[in-house]
């Protein structure tokens, strides 16, 4: 049977490594749904109860796996429902591709039923790339670009596919002619490290600091060993933004835990007294929980140059991958002989765990929520991921849930 555009889209996604799509059926994507059925389970379709959840699930997939998350919804109201989850992905810088249906091309511009200007609708949330395909020969390069941009820029992208186009005969190889695009698959992230002179300037600041505080975010998830080594050399404590909670085990004596509105007392004390701040892969938004402006000299590591020095006025911004940058920085650092700052942090952390244990064992009717998280922690299997919605559940899990090598990773 001749492959249809819907079949080719699912096939192309598979060639990029996409094996799971989160979606909700609708007549605007009937062609894509039929194509999914014809894969006989090779590409798994996870059906949500609402389009909004499709986007949240794709964002969670990206957060938990490091892969691009893909969600799919029908035209009109189905596409509109995706927005809330897609904004979660955008604001947390997660790679997510949204594939949405549209009315037949011949009807566009005629105020047809459920016709929405989807290109304009998604222009902000998918600001890096949003495109509607109008001919079969366009499909290949649009899917390729949407995925490559989502992965490389850790952003939301969107591809709009009119329902009549989904049922047309696919063009897997565009004609070799003027005005055509011939794209390929695949992306390998580069190893990005700062310039040597910037590394030396950063090392000078960190070496001269007497009370170094480290804030680790989601960008530090792949740099656990490097962060531990740097913290040991600098005699520093490490606080963690919520998305960086799994970057370091909480049972390390110098890890102060979460920071901010859902943070711990040791994190607040460390930031209040620090004379040097090292931020690693974090866009933590609440500046009032960082050192007061002018109190500390700052060094920030981030892969995105647009996100540096916007939470605290940094003295040196290091644009690069967290692990590679810390590896390059390590030979330039001097081990601090005075460990009094580290000892103070560890004392505060130890006292804080005693407070948490005491609070968790306070009797309550019907239940003390901190007790539930405290007891649950030791009973969960290794490498378990526990996810919490916003609100009191997140507060209790953040404050009471230790993350260690044999405990759960909290998000």
Beta strands, then each sheet from edge to edge (+ up, - down):
strand 1: 20-23
strand 2: 44-47
strand 3: 69-73
strand 4: 96-102
strand 5: 129-133
strand 6: 156-162
strand 7: 212-216
strand 8: 237-240
strand 9: 255-258
strand 10: 276-280
strand 11: 297-302
strand 12: 316-319
strand 13: 385-386
strand 14: 409-410
sheet 1: 2+ 1+ 3+ 4+ 6+ 5+
sheet 2: 9+ 8+ 7+ 10+ 11+ 12+
sheet 3: 13+ 14+
end
